[in-house]
Structure formats: structure tokens, C-alpha cells
Amino acid sequence: MWINPLDAQKRGIANGDRIRIFNDRGEVHIEAKVTPRMIPGVVALGEGAWYNPDAGRVDQAGSINVLTTQRPSPLAKGNPSHTNLVQVEKL
């Protein structure tokens, strides 16, 4: 997951740290990429990989489907994989 250096510093996150990305739909554990290419307050998680849950059903591979809703987007009636509110913390 890409995160701005200012946001990473506030959370004690360094490049390569394992982090928890979560919301009311689920959570993902993945490595952080600290980069100024992200604006403060915004993180980016690419498509990731296939869903790979641990024993507690927490994804370990970066599957964004864990964090998105199943409702289609209002405009295109497609996958709503953008603009999902999440929290981020260091594991």
C-alpha cells in the first residue's frame, strides 16, 4: 500500500513495515510503501492478489475486494473499487 511520508510518520510506519488496512467491511495486512507520490490523507492499494486469509480470516495478500462494497457504482453500475474509506495502522 502506498502512503504519504507525513501520514506514515504520524502512524509510526516506515517503508516495508507490515500494516493493517481496515474498515467496517474487513481488513488486509500488507507491506507499506512510503512515497511522496501520494497526497496526504490518501492511500493507494492496487488490485493486490488472490484472497489469502489467515486463520482469523484476515487477508494477507492485498485483495481490495475485502475493503469494497458489493453494491455497484451509481454511474457505471460497475465495481466500486475507488474512494473507499479506510484506516491504516502499523502491525
PyMOL Python script that loads the backbone (N, CA, C, O; Angstrom):
from pymol import cmd

cmd.read_pdbstr("""\
ATOM      1  N   MET A   1       0.828  -1.154   0.000  1.00  0.00           N
ATOM      2  CA  MET A   1       0.000   0.000   0.000  1.00  0.00           C
ATOM      3  C   MET A   1       0.884   1.232   0.000  1.00  0.00           C
ATOM      4  O   MET A   1       1.852   1.306   0.757  1.00  0.00           O
ATOM      5  N   TRP A   2       0.563   2.182  -0.830  1.00  0.00           N
ATOM      6  CA  TRP A   2       1.313   3.437  -0.888  1.00  0.00           C
ATOM      7  C   TRP A   2       0.719   4.426   0.101  1.00  0.00           C
ATOM      8  O   TRP A   2      -0.500   4.563   0.208  1.00  0.00           O
ATOM      9  N   ILE A   3       1.602   5.116   0.825  1.00  0.00           N
ATOM     10  CA  ILE A   3       1.184   6.095   1.819  1.00  0.00           C
ATOM     11  C   ILE A   3       2.158   7.270   1.804  1.00  0.00           C
ATOM     12  O   ILE A   3       3.361   7.085   1.621  1.00  0.00           O
ATOM     13  N   ASN A   4       1.637   8.464   1.993  1.00  0.00           N
ATOM     14  CA  ASN A   4       2.449   9.675   2.024  1.00  0.00           C
ATOM     15  C   ASN A   4       3.371   9.665   3.247  1.00  0.00           C
ATOM     16  O   ASN A   4       2.973   9.162   4.298  1.00  0.00           O
ATOM     17  N   PRO A   5       4.589  10.205   3.145  1.00  0.00           N
ATOM     18  CA  PRO A   5       5.515  10.232   4.282  1.00  0.00           C
ATOM     19  C   PRO A   5       4.952  10.918   5.530  1.00  0.00           C
ATOM     20  O   PRO A   5       5.223  10.468   6.643  1.00  0.00           O
ATOM     21  N   LEU A   6       4.178  11.992   5.373  1.00  0.00           N
ATOM     22  CA  LEU A   6       3.598  12.674   6.536  1.00  0.00           C
ATOM     23  C   LEU A   6       2.604  11.773   7.266  1.00  0.00           C
ATOM     24  O   LEU A   6       2.613  11.704   8.495  1.00  0.00           O
ATOM     25  N   ASP A   7       1.753  11.087   6.514  1.00  0.00           N
ATOM     26  CA  ASP A   7       0.789  10.163   7.119  1.00  0.00           C
ATOM     27  C   ASP A   7       1.499   8.977   7.756  1.00  0.00           C
ATOM     28  O   ASP A   7       1.115   8.519   8.833  1.00  0.00           O
ATOM     29  N   ALA A   8       2.533   8.484   7.088  1.00  0.00           N
ATOM     30  CA  ALA A   8       3.295   7.354   7.634  1.00  0.00           C
ATOM     31  C   ALA A   8       3.965   7.745   8.947  1.00  0.00           C
ATOM     32  O   ALA A   8       3.942   6.980   9.911  1.00  0.00           O
ATOM     33  N   GLN A   9       4.555   8.926   8.984  1.00  0.00           N
ATOM     34  CA  GLN A   9       5.240   9.388  10.194  1.00  0.00           C
ATOM     35  C   GLN A   9       4.260   9.506  11.362  1.00  0.00           C
ATOM     36  O   GLN A   9       4.585   9.108  12.480  1.00  0.00           O
ATOM     37  N   LYS A  10       3.078  10.043  11.119  1.00  0.00           N
ATOM     38  CA  LYS A  10       2.060  10.179  12.172  1.00  0.00           C
ATOM     39  C   LYS A  10       1.672   8.829  12.769  1.00  0.00           C
ATOM     40  O   LYS A  10       1.281   8.748  13.934  1.00  0.00           O
ATOM     41  N   ARG A  11       1.780   7.779  11.972  1.00  0.00           N
ATOM     42  CA  ARG A  11       1.374   6.442  12.397  1.00  0.00           C
ATOM     43  C   ARG A  11       2.557   5.548  12.774  1.00  0.00           C
ATOM     44  O   ARG A  11       2.372   4.379  13.111  1.00  0.00           O
ATOM     45  N   GLY A  12       3.769   6.098  12.716  1.00  0.00           N
ATOM     46  CA  GLY A  12       4.955   5.312  13.047  1.00  0.00           C
ATOM     47  C   GLY A  12       5.264   4.229  12.033  1.00  0.00           C
ATOM     48  O   GLY A  12       5.823   3.189  12.379  1.00  0.00           O
ATOM     49  N   ILE A  13       4.900   4.470  10.781  1.00  0.00           N
ATOM     50  CA  ILE A  13       5.082   3.490   9.709  1.00  0.00           C
ATOM     51  C   ILE A  13       6.315   3.844   8.894  1.00  0.00           C
ATOM     52  O   ILE A  13       6.491   4.992   8.486  1.00  0.00           O
ATOM     53  N   ALA A  14       7.169   2.853   8.659  1.00  0.00           N
ATOM     54  CA  ALA A  14       8.351   3.014   7.806  1.00  0.00           C
ATOM     55  C   ALA A  14       8.173   2.161   6.553  1.00  0.00           C
ATOM     56  O   ALA A  14       7.374   1.225   6.534  1.00  0.00           O
ATOM     57  N   ASN A  15       8.918   2.492   5.522  1.00  0.00           N
ATOM     58  CA  ASN A  15       8.876   1.731   4.280  1.00  0.00           C
ATOM     59  C   ASN A  15       9.142   0.256   4.562  1.00  0.00           C
ATOM     60  O   ASN A  15      10.128  -0.079   5.219  1.00  0.00           O
ATOM     61  N   GLY A  16       8.279  -0.624   4.077  1.00  0.00           N
ATOM     62  CA  GLY A  16       8.446  -2.062   4.259  1.00  0.00           C
ATOM     63  C   GLY A  16       7.770  -2.637   5.488  1.00  0.00           C
ATOM     64  O   GLY A  16       7.697  -3.858   5.631  1.00  0.00           O
ATOM     65  N   ASP A  17       7.270  -1.786   6.387  1.00  0.00           N
ATOM     66  CA  ASP A  17       6.555  -2.282   7.575  1.00  0.00           C
ATOM     67  C   ASP A  17       5.274  -2.998   7.168  1.00  0.00           C
ATOM     68  O   ASP A  17       4.632  -2.625   6.186  1.00  0.00           O
ATOM     69  N   ARG A  18       4.906  -4.030   7.929  1.00  0.00           N
ATOM     70  CA  ARG A  18       3.600  -4.674   7.750  1.00  0.00           C
ATOM     71  C   ARG A  18       2.562  -3.770   8.400  1.00  0.00           C
ATOM     72  O   ARG A  18       2.728  -3.321   9.534  1.00  0.00           O
ATOM     73  N   ILE A  19       1.501  -3.515   7.667  1.00  0.00           N
ATOM     74  CA  ILE A  19       0.466  -2.624   8.165  1.00  0.00           C
ATOM     75  C   ILE A  19      -0.903  -3.278   8.069  1.00  0.00           C
ATOM     76  O   ILE A  19      -1.106  -4.255   7.348  1.00  0.00           O
ATOM     77  N   ARG A  20      -1.818  -2.712   8.811  1.00  0.00           N
ATOM     78  CA  ARG A  20      -3.218  -3.146   8.802  1.00  0.00           C
ATOM     79  C   ARG A  20      -4.034  -2.051   8.125  1.00  0.00           C
ATOM     80  O   ARG A  20      -4.027  -0.903   8.569  1.00  0.00           O
ATOM     81  N   ILE A  21      -4.731  -2.402   7.061  1.00  0.00           N
ATOM     82  CA  ILE A  21      -5.659  -1.504   6.384  1.00  0.00           C
ATOM     83  C   ILE A  21      -7.044  -2.057   6.686  1.00  0.00           C
ATOM     84  O   ILE A  21      -7.300  -3.237   6.444  1.00  0.00           O
ATOM     85  N   PHE A  22      -7.944  -1.227   7.210  1.00  0.00           N
ATOM     86  CA  PHE A  22      -9.234  -1.782   7.623  1.00  0.00           C
ATOM     87  C   PHE A  22     -10.361  -0.760   7.533  1.00  0.00           C
ATOM     88  O   PHE A  22     -10.139   0.451   7.531  1.00  0.00           O
ATOM     89  N   ASN A  23     -11.562  -1.287   7.458  1.00  0.00           N
ATOM     90  CA  ASN A  23     -12.793  -0.505   7.571  1.00  0.00           C
ATOM     91  C   ASN A  23     -13.869  -1.439   8.106  1.00  0.00           C
ATOM     92  O   ASN A  23     -13.562  -2.534   8.577  1.00  0.00           O
ATOM     93  N   ASP A  24     -15.127  -1.017   8.037  1.00  0.00           N
ATOM     94  CA  ASP A  24     -16.198  -1.840   8.590  1.00  0.00           C
ATOM     95  C   ASP A  24     -16.488  -3.089   7.769  1.00  0.00           C
ATOM     96  O   ASP A  24     -17.274  -3.932   8.201  1.00  0.00           O
ATOM     97  N   ARG A  25     -15.877  -3.232   6.600  1.00  0.00           N
ATOM     98  CA  ARG A  25     -16.103  -4.396   5.743  1.00  0.00           C
ATOM     99  C   ARG A  25     -15.067  -5.500   5.931  1.00  0.00           C
ATOM    100  O   ARG A  25     -15.360  -6.674   5.701  1.00  0.00           O
ATOM    101  N   GLY A  26     -13.854  -5.128   6.349  1.00  0.00           N
ATOM    102  CA  GLY A  26     -12.811  -6.132   6.511  1.00  0.00           C
ATOM    103  C   GLY A  26     -11.459  -5.502   6.735  1.00  0.00           C
ATOM    104  O   GLY A  26     -11.348  -4.301   6.981  1.00  0.00           O
ATOM    105  N   GLU A  27     -10.417  -6.337   6.645  1.00  0.00           N
ATOM    106  CA  GLU A  27      -9.059  -5.822   6.823  1.00  0.00           C
ATOM    107  C   GLU A  27      -8.067  -6.620   6.009  1.00  0.00           C
ATOM    108  O   GLU A  27      -8.280  -7.787   5.679  1.00  0.00           O
ATOM    109  N   VAL A  28      -6.965  -5.941   5.696  1.00  0.00           N
ATOM    110  CA  VAL A  28      -5.878  -6.504   4.905  1.00  0.00           C
ATOM    111  C   VAL A  28      -4.581  -6.204   5.636  1.00  0.00           C
ATOM    112  O   VAL A  28      -4.410  -5.111   6.175  1.00  0.00           O
ATOM    113  N   HIS A  29      -3.669  -7.165   5.657  1.00  0.00           N
ATOM    114  CA  HIS A  29      -2.321  -6.947   6.188  1.00  0.00           C
ATOM    115  C   HIS A  29      -1.360  -7.031   5.012  1.00  0.00           C
ATOM    116  O   HIS A  29      -1.341  -8.025   4.287  1.00  0.00           O
ATOM    117  N   ILE A  30      -0.562  -5.984   4.827  1.00  0.00           N
ATOM    118  CA  ILE A  30       0.338  -5.912   3.673  1.00  0.00           C
ATOM    119  C   ILE A  30       1.487  -4.962   4.011  1.00  0.00           C
ATOM    120  O   ILE A  30       1.435  -4.264   5.024  1.00  0.00           O
ATOM    121  N   GLU A  31       2.517  -4.930   3.175  1.00  0.00           N
ATOM    122  CA  GLU A  31       3.658  -4.042   3.409  1.00  0.00           C
ATOM    123  C   GLU A  31       3.369  -2.620   2.932  1.00  0.00           C
ATOM    124  O   GLU A  31       2.645  -2.406   1.959  1.00  0.00           O
ATOM    125  N   ALA A  32       3.954  -1.657   3.641  1.00  0.00           N
ATOM    126  CA  ALA A  32       3.807  -0.244   3.291  1.00  0.00           C
ATOM    127  C   ALA A  32       4.895   0.193   2.323  1.00  0.00           C
ATOM    128  O   ALA A  32       6.040  -0.249   2.408  1.00  0.00           O
ATOM    129  N   LYS A  33       4.519   1.056   1.417  1.00  0.00           N
ATOM    130  CA  LYS A  33       5.463   1.737   0.525  1.00  0.00           C
ATOM    131  C   LYS A  33       5.285   3.227   0.796  1.00  0.00           C
ATOM    132  O   LYS A  33       4.297   3.828   0.373  1.00  0.00           O
ATOM    133  N   VAL A  34       6.238   3.815   1.500  1.00  0.00           N
ATOM    134  CA  VAL A  34       6.170   5.240   1.836  1.00  0.00           C
ATOM    135  C   VAL A  34       6.702   6.030   0.642  1.00  0.00           C
ATOM    136  O   VAL A  34       7.845   5.847   0.224  1.00  0.00           O
ATOM    137  N   THR A  35       5.860   6.908   0.100  1.00  0.00           N
ATOM    138  CA  THR A  35       6.232   7.632  -1.109  1.00  0.00           C
ATOM    139  C   THR A  35       5.559   9.002  -1.168  1.00  0.00           C
ATOM    140  O   THR A  35       4.388   9.129  -0.810  1.00  0.00           O
ATOM    141  N   PRO A  36       6.281  10.024  -1.613  1.00  0.00           N
ATOM    142  CA  PRO A  36       5.670  11.340  -1.784  1.00  0.00           C
ATOM    143  C   PRO A  36       4.723  11.393  -2.985  1.00  0.00           C
ATOM    144  O   PRO A  36       4.110  12.430  -3.237  1.00  0.00           O
ATOM    145  N   ARG A  37       4.599  10.309  -3.714  1.00  0.00           N
ATOM    146  CA  ARG A  37       3.686  10.273  -4.860  1.00  0.00           C
ATOM    147  C   ARG A  37       2.216  10.275  -4.432  1.00  0.00           C
ATOM    148  O   ARG A  37       1.330  10.485  -5.261  1.00  0.00           O
ATOM    149  N   MET A  38       1.953  10.042  -3.145  1.00  0.00           N
ATOM    150  CA  MET A  38       0.584  10.089  -2.622  1.00  0.00           C
ATOM    151  C   MET A  38       0.379  11.410  -1.896  1.00  0.00           C
ATOM    152  O   MET A  38       1.281  11.881  -1.203  1.00  0.00           O
ATOM    153  N   ILE A  39      -0.790  12.012  -2.045  1.00  0.00           N
ATOM    154  CA  ILE A  39      -1.075  13.234  -1.303  1.00  0.00           C
ATOM    155  C   ILE A  39      -1.457  12.857   0.130  1.00  0.00           C
ATOM    156  O   ILE A  39      -1.984  11.769   0.359  1.00  0.00           O
ATOM    157  N   PRO A  40      -1.199  13.737   1.090  1.00  0.00           N
ATOM    158  CA  PRO A  40      -1.578  13.435   2.473  1.00  0.00           C
ATOM    159  C   PRO A  40      -3.079  13.148   2.586  1.00  0.00           C
ATOM    160  O   PRO A  40      -3.904  13.808   1.954  1.00  0.00           O
ATOM    161  N   GLY A  41      -3.404  12.159   3.397  1.00  0.00           N
ATOM    162  CA  GLY A  41      -4.794  11.786   3.615  1.00  0.00           C
ATOM    163  C   GLY A  41      -5.326  10.748   2.653  1.00  0.00           C
ATOM    164  O   GLY A  41      -6.473  10.318   2.774  1.00  0.00           O
ATOM    165  N   VAL A  42      -4.494  10.335   1.686  1.00  0.00           N
ATOM    166  CA  VAL A  42      -4.910   9.361   0.682  1.00  0.00           C
ATOM    167  C   VAL A  42      -3.907   8.214   0.661  1.00  0.00           C
ATOM    168  O   VAL A  42      -2.699   8.440   0.718  1.00  0.00           O
ATOM    169  N   VAL A  43      -4.405   6.989   0.579  1.00  0.00           N
ATOM    170  CA  VAL A  43      -3.542   5.826   0.392  1.00  0.00           C
ATOM    171  C   VAL A  43      -3.984   5.113  -0.877  1.00  0.00           C
ATOM    172  O   VAL A  43      -5.103   5.308  -1.350  1.00  0.00           O
ATOM    173  N   ALA A  44      -3.114   4.298  -1.419  1.00  0.00           N
ATOM    174  CA  ALA A  44      -3.453   3.541  -2.624  1.00  0.00           C
ATOM    175  C   ALA A  44      -3.061   2.086  -2.430  1.00  0.00           C
ATOM    176  O   ALA A  44      -1.950   1.772  -2.005  1.00  0.00           O
ATOM    177  N   LEU A  45      -3.983   1.224  -2.746  1.00  0.00           N
ATOM    178  CA  LEU A  45      -3.739  -0.215  -2.716  1.00  0.00           C
ATOM    179  C   LEU A  45      -4.156  -0.736  -4.075  1.00  0.00           C
ATOM    180  O   LEU A  45      -5.328  -0.663  -4.444  1.00  0.00           O
ATOM    181  N   GLY A  46      -3.203  -1.257  -4.816  1.00  0.00           N
ATOM    182  CA  GLY A  46      -3.514  -1.798  -6.129  1.00  0.00           C
ATOM    183  C   GLY A  46      -4.421  -3.007  -6.009  1.00  0.00           C
ATOM    184  O   GLY A  46      -4.841  -3.372  -4.911  1.00  0.00           O
ATOM    185  N   GLU A  47      -4.711  -3.608  -7.103  1.00  0.00           N
ATOM    186  CA  GLU A  47      -5.617  -4.754  -7.093  1.00  0.00           C
ATOM    187  C   GLU A  47      -5.151  -5.839  -6.141  1.00  0.00           C
ATOM    188  O   GLU A  47      -5.967  -6.600  -5.620  1.00  0.00           O
ATOM    189  N   GLY A  48      -3.852  -5.920  -5.908  1.00  0.00           N
ATOM    190  CA  GLY A  48      -3.341  -6.931  -4.984  1.00  0.00           C
ATOM    191  C   GLY A  48      -3.294  -8.296  -5.622  1.00  0.00           C
ATOM    192  O   GLY A  48      -2.914  -8.444  -6.784  1.00  0.00           O
ATOM    193  N   ALA A  49      -3.677  -9.275  -4.863  1.00  0.00           N
ATOM    194  CA  ALA A  49      -3.590 -10.655  -5.326  1.00  0.00           C
ATOM    195  C   ALA A  49      -4.864 -11.392  -4.941  1.00  0.00           C
ATOM    196  O   ALA A  49      -5.821 -10.794  -4.449  1.00  0.00           O
ATOM    197  N   TRP A  50      -4.859 -12.691  -5.170  1.00  0.00           N
ATOM    198  CA  TRP A  50      -5.993 -13.510  -4.751  1.00  0.00           C
ATOM    199  C   TRP A  50      -6.157 -13.423  -3.245  1.00  0.00           C
ATOM    200  O   TRP A  50      -5.182 -13.278  -2.508  1.00  0.00           O
ATOM    201  N   TYR A  51      -7.388 -13.511  -2.801  1.00  0.00           N
ATOM    202  CA  TYR A  51      -7.712 -13.514  -1.376  1.00  0.00           C
ATOM    203  C   TYR A  51      -6.945 -14.637  -0.695  1.00  0.00           C
ATOM    204  O   TYR A  51      -7.053 -15.797  -1.091  1.00  0.00           O
ATOM    205  N   ASN A  52      -6.173 -14.295   0.325  1.00  0.00           N
ATOM    206  CA  ASN A  52      -5.341 -15.264   1.042  1.00  0.00           C
ATOM    207  C   ASN A  52      -5.518 -15.040   2.548  1.00  0.00           C
ATOM    208  O   ASN A  52      -4.682 -14.394   3.180  1.00  0.00           O
ATOM    209  N   PRO A  53      -6.614 -15.579   3.130  1.00  0.00           N
ATOM    210  CA  PRO A  53      -6.881 -15.324   4.544  1.00  0.00           C
ATOM    211  C   PRO A  53      -6.021 -16.169   5.469  1.00  0.00           C
ATOM    212  O   PRO A  53      -5.628 -17.287   5.136  1.00  0.00           O
ATOM    213  N   ASP A  54      -5.736 -15.602   6.650  1.00  0.00           N
ATOM    214  CA  ASP A  54      -5.093 -16.387   7.697  1.00  0.00           C
ATOM    215  C   ASP A  54      -6.194 -17.088   8.499  1.00  0.00           C
ATOM    216  O   ASP A  54      -7.357 -17.061   8.098  1.00  0.00           O
ATOM    217  N   ALA A  55      -5.844 -17.709   9.613  1.00  0.00           N
ATOM    218  CA  ALA A  55      -6.821 -18.447  10.421  1.00  0.00           C
ATOM    219  C   ALA A  55      -7.940 -17.547  10.938  1.00  0.00           C
ATOM    220  O   ALA A  55      -9.051 -18.017  11.182  1.00  0.00           O
ATOM    221  N   GLY A  56      -7.654 -16.252  11.106  1.00  0.00           N
ATOM    222  CA  GLY A  56      -8.659 -15.306  11.576  1.00  0.00           C
ATOM    223  C   GLY A  56      -9.446 -14.640  10.459  1.00  0.00           C
ATOM    224  O   GLY A  56     -10.187 -13.690  10.707  1.00  0.00           O
ATOM    225  N   ARG A  57      -9.293 -15.129   9.228  1.00  0.00           N
ATOM    226  CA  ARG A  57      -9.975 -14.620   8.036  1.00  0.00           C
ATOM    227  C   ARG A  57      -9.529 -13.210   7.652  1.00  0.00           C
ATOM    228  O   ARG A  57     -10.293 -12.451   7.055  1.00  0.00           O
ATOM    229  N   VAL A  58      -8.276 -12.864   8.000  1.00  0.00           N
ATOM    230  CA  VAL A  58      -7.702 -11.572   7.605  1.00  0.00           C
ATOM    231  C   VAL A  58      -6.845 -11.802   6.368  1.00  0.00           C
ATOM    232  O   VAL A  58      -5.950 -12.647   6.375  1.00  0.00           O
ATOM    233  N   ASP A  59      -7.120 -11.050   5.307  1.00  0.00           N
ATOM    234  CA  ASP A  59      -6.380 -11.218   4.058  1.00  0.00           C
ATOM    235  C   ASP A  59      -4.923 -10.809   4.221  1.00  0.00           C
ATOM    236  O   ASP A  59      -4.626  -9.774   4.817  1.00  0.00           O
ATOM    237  N   GLN A  60      -4.017 -11.623   3.691  1.00  0.00           N
ATOM    238  CA  GLN A  60      -2.581 -11.385   3.785  1.00  0.00           C
ATOM    239  C   GLN A  60      -1.948 -11.043   2.433  1.00  0.00           C
ATOM    240  O   GLN A  60      -0.724 -10.954   2.329  1.00  0.00           O
ATOM    241  N   ALA A  61      -2.773 -10.851   1.396  1.00  0.00           N
ATOM    242  CA  ALA A  61      -2.228 -10.675   0.051  1.00  0.00           C
ATOM    243  C   ALA A  61      -2.577  -9.344  -0.609  1.00  0.00           C
ATOM    244  O   ALA A  61      -2.069  -9.059  -1.693  1.00  0.00           O
ATOM    245  N   GLY A  62      -3.413  -8.531  -0.002  1.00  0.00           N
ATOM    246  CA  GLY A  62      -3.756  -7.240  -0.587  1.00  0.00           C
ATOM    247  C   GLY A  62      -4.968  -7.259  -1.488  1.00  0.00           C
ATOM    248  O   GLY A  62      -5.048  -6.460  -2.421  1.00  0.00           O
ATOM    249  N   SER A  63      -5.915  -8.150  -1.237  1.00  0.00           N
ATOM    250  CA  SER A  63      -7.134  -8.212  -2.043  1.00  0.00           C
ATOM    251  C   SER A  63      -8.064  -7.057  -1.670  1.00  0.00           C
ATOM    252  O   SER A  63      -8.632  -7.049  -0.578  1.00  0.00           O
ATOM    253  N   ILE A  64      -8.222  -6.087  -2.564  1.00  0.00           N
ATOM    254  CA  ILE A  64      -9.052  -4.922  -2.247  1.00  0.00           C
ATOM    255  C   ILE A  64     -10.522  -5.274  -2.106  1.00  0.00           C
ATOM    256  O   ILE A  64     -11.283  -4.502  -1.522  1.00  0.00           O
ATOM    257  N   ASN A  65     -10.941  -6.421  -2.625  1.00  0.00           N
ATOM    258  CA  ASN A  65     -12.343  -6.813  -2.507  1.00  0.00           C
ATOM    259  C   ASN A  65     -12.777  -6.933  -1.055  1.00  0.00           C
ATOM    260  O   ASN A  65     -13.961  -6.799  -0.748  1.00  0.00           O
ATOM    261  N   VAL A  66     -11.834  -7.183  -0.165  1.00  0.00           N
ATOM    262  CA  VAL A  66     -12.128  -7.276   1.262  1.00  0.00           C
ATOM    263  C   VAL A  66     -12.626  -5.931   1.793  1.00  0.00           C
ATOM    264  O   VAL A  66     -13.395  -5.898   2.754  1.00  0.00           O
ATOM    265  N   LEU A  67     -12.204  -4.834   1.188  1.00  0.00           N
ATOM    266  CA  LEU A  67     -12.497  -3.492   1.686  1.00  0.00           C
ATOM    267  C   LEU A  67     -13.602  -2.765   0.928  1.00  0.00           C
ATOM    268  O   LEU A  67     -14.027  -1.687   1.342  1.00  0.00           O
ATOM    269  N   THR A  68     -14.069  -3.338  -0.172  1.00  0.00           N
ATOM    270  CA  THR A  68     -15.068  -2.667  -1.005  1.00  0.00           C
ATOM    271  C   THR A  68     -16.463  -3.221  -0.756  1.00  0.00           C
ATOM    272  O   THR A  68     -16.629  -4.295  -0.179  1.00  0.00           O
ATOM    273  N   THR A  69     -17.445  -2.479  -1.194  1.00  0.00           N
ATOM    274  CA  THR A  69     -18.831  -2.927  -1.098  1.00  0.00           C
ATOM    275  C   THR A  69     -19.190  -3.763  -2.324  1.00  0.00           C
ATOM    276  O   THR A  69     -18.508  -3.702  -3.347  1.00  0.00           O
ATOM    277  N   GLN A  70     -20.249  -4.530  -2.215  1.00  0.00           N
ATOM    278  CA  GLN A  70     -20.715  -5.313  -3.363  1.00  0.00           C
ATOM    279  C   GLN A  70     -21.763  -4.557  -4.173  1.00  0.00           C
ATOM    280  O   GLN A  70     -22.208  -5.034  -5.217  1.00  0.00           O
ATOM    281  N   ARG A  71     -22.158  -3.377  -3.690  1.00  0.00           N
ATOM    282  CA  ARG A  71     -23.109  -2.552  -4.446  1.00  0.00           C
ATOM    283  C   ARG A  71     -22.397  -1.955  -5.658  1.00  0.00           C
ATOM    284  O   ARG A  71     -21.268  -1.483  -5.528  1.00  0.00           O
ATOM    285  N   PRO A  72     -23.023  -1.965  -6.820  1.00  0.00           N
ATOM    286  CA  PRO A  72     -22.377  -1.377  -8.000  1.00  0.00           C
ATOM    287  C   PRO A  72     -22.274   0.142  -7.885  1.00  0.00           C
ATOM    288  O   PRO A  72     -23.044   0.779  -7.165  1.00  0.00           O
ATOM    289  N   SER A  73     -21.317   0.704  -8.602  1.00  0.00           N
ATOM    290  CA  SER A  73     -21.160   2.160  -8.609  1.00  0.00           C
ATOM    291  C   SER A  73     -22.395   2.796  -9.255  1.00  0.00           C
ATOM    292  O   SER A  73     -22.975   2.215 -10.172  1.00  0.00           O
ATOM    293  N   PRO A  74     -22.803   3.981  -8.790  1.00  0.00           N
ATOM    294  CA  PRO A  74     -24.030   4.580  -9.315  1.00  0.00           C
ATOM    295  C   PRO A  74     -23.948   5.001 -10.783  1.00  0.00           C
ATOM    296  O   PRO A  74     -24.944   4.915 -11.501  1.00  0.00           O
ATOM    297  N   LEU A  75     -22.792   5.451 -11.233  1.00  0.00           N
ATOM    298  CA  LEU A  75     -22.688   5.955 -12.598  1.00  0.00           C
ATOM    299  C   LEU A  75     -22.562   4.831 -13.627  1.00  0.00           C
ATOM    300  O   LEU A  75     -23.353   4.758 -14.567  1.00  0.00           O
ATOM    301  N   ALA A  76     -21.587   3.969 -13.452  1.00  0.00           N
ATOM    302  CA  ALA A  76     -21.314   2.942 -14.457  1.00  0.00           C
ATOM    303  C   ALA A  76     -21.918   1.586 -14.120  1.00  0.00           C
ATOM    304  O   ALA A  76     -21.869   0.662 -14.931  1.00  0.00           O
ATOM    305  N   LYS A  77     -22.485   1.464 -12.927  1.00  0.00           N
ATOM    306  CA  LYS A  77     -23.051   0.186 -12.469  1.00  0.00           C
ATOM    307  C   LYS A  77     -21.994  -0.912 -12.474  1.00  0.00           C
ATOM    308  O   LYS A  77     -22.287  -2.075 -12.750  1.00  0.00           O
ATOM    309  N   GLY A  78     -20.756  -0.520 -12.163  1.00  0.00           N
ATOM    310  CA  GLY A  78     -19.644  -1.462 -12.157  1.00  0.00           C
ATOM    311  C   GLY A  78     -19.039  -1.617 -10.777  1.00  0.00           C
ATOM    312  O   GLY A  78     -19.636  -1.221  -9.776  1.00  0.00           O
ATOM    313  N   ASN A  79     -17.865  -2.189 -10.732  1.00  0.00           N
ATOM    314  CA  ASN A  79     -17.141  -2.454  -9.494  1.00  0.00           C
ATOM    315  C   ASN A  79     -16.755  -1.145  -8.808  1.00  0.00           C
ATOM    316  O   ASN A  79     -16.074  -0.315  -9.410  1.00  0.00           O
ATOM    317  N   PRO A  80     -17.175  -0.948  -7.563  1.00  0.00           N
ATOM    318  CA  PRO A  80     -16.865   0.290  -6.847  1.00  0.00           C
ATOM    319  C   PRO A  80     -15.529   0.217  -6.117  1.00  0.00           C
ATOM    320  O   PRO A  80     -15.488   0.268  -4.888  1.00  0.00           O
ATOM    321  N   SER A  81     -14.449   0.100  -6.860  1.00  0.00           N
ATOM    322  CA  SER A  81     -13.137  -0.111  -6.230  1.00  0.00           C
ATOM    323  C   SER A  81     -12.390   1.182  -5.920  1.00  0.00           C
ATOM    324  O   SER A  81     -11.236   1.137  -5.492  1.00  0.00           O
ATOM    325  N   HIS A  82     -13.016   2.316  -6.124  1.00  0.00           N
ATOM    326  CA  HIS A  82     -12.365   3.591  -5.838  1.00  0.00           C
ATOM    327  C   HIS A  82     -13.096   4.312  -4.714  1.00  0.00           C
ATOM    328  O   HIS A  82     -14.285   4.078  -4.493  1.00  0.00           O
ATOM    329  N   THR A  83     -12.399   5.176  -4.013  1.00  0.00           N
ATOM    330  CA  THR A  83     -12.958   6.005  -2.954  1.00  0.00           C
ATOM    331  C   THR A  83     -13.571   5.167  -1.842  1.00  0.00           C
ATOM    332  O   THR A  83     -14.745   5.326  -1.506  1.00  0.00           O
ATOM    333  N   ASN A  84     -12.786   4.291  -1.285  1.00  0.00           N
ATOM    334  CA  ASN A  84     -13.200   3.509  -0.129  1.00  0.00           C
ATOM    335  C   ASN A  84     -12.494   4.070   1.096  1.00  0.00           C
ATOM    336  O   ASN A  84     -11.268   4.175   1.113  1.00  0.00           O
ATOM    337  N   LEU A  85     -13.251   4.428   2.111  1.00  0.00           N
ATOM    338  CA  LEU A  85     -12.660   4.977   3.324  1.00  0.00           C
ATOM    339  C   LEU A  85     -12.061   3.858   4.163  1.00  0.00           C
ATOM    340  O   LEU A  85     -12.709   2.844   4.424  1.00  0.00           O
ATOM    341  N   VAL A  86     -10.807   4.057   4.585  1.00  0.00           N
ATOM    342  CA  VAL A  86     -10.105   3.062   5.399  1.00  0.00           C
ATOM    343  C   VAL A  86      -9.293   3.759   6.482  1.00  0.00           C
ATOM    344  O   VAL A  86      -9.052   4.964   6.425  1.00  0.00           O
ATOM    345  N   GLN A  87      -8.888   2.987   7.448  1.00  0.00           N
ATOM    346  CA  GLN A  87      -7.913   3.407   8.448  1.00  0.00           C
ATOM    347  C   GLN A  87      -6.658   2.572   8.227  1.00  0.00           C
ATOM    348  O   GLN A  87      -6.723   1.468   7.687  1.00  0.00           O
ATOM    349  N   VAL A  88      -5.526   3.103   8.646  1.00  0.00           N
ATOM    350  CA  VAL A  88      -4.245   2.421   8.470  1.00  0.00           C
ATOM    351  C   VAL A  88      -3.480   2.483   9.780  1.00  0.00           C
ATOM    352  O   VAL A  88      -3.411   3.533  10.419  1.00  0.00           O
ATOM    353  N   GLU A  89      -2.900   1.343  10.182  1.00  0.00           N
ATOM    354  CA  GLU A  89      -2.050   1.326  11.370  1.00  0.00           C
ATOM    355  C   GLU A  89      -0.956   0.285  11.205  1.00  0.00           C
ATOM    356  O   GLU A  89      -1.102  -0.681  10.457  1.00  0.00           O
ATOM    357  N   LYS A  90       0.141   0.500  11.916  1.00  0.00           N
ATOM    358  CA  LYS A  90       1.267  -0.426  11.880  1.00  0.00           C
ATOM    359  C   LYS A  90       0.922  -1.662  12.700  1.00  0.00           C
ATOM    360  O   LYS A  90       0.305  -1.564  13.761  1.00  0.00           O
ATOM    361  N   LEU A  91       1.323  -2.815  12.202  1.00  0.00           N
ATOM    362  CA  LEU A  91       1.110  -4.060  12.951  1.00  0.00           C
ATOM    363  C   LEU A  91       2.180  -4.234  14.000  1.00  0.00           C
ATOM    364  O   LEU A  91       2.171  -5.223  14.733  1.00  0.00           O
TER     365      LEU A  91
END
""", "prot")
cmd.dss("prot")
cmd.show_as("cartoon", "prot")
cmd.util.cbc("prot")
cmd.orient("prot")
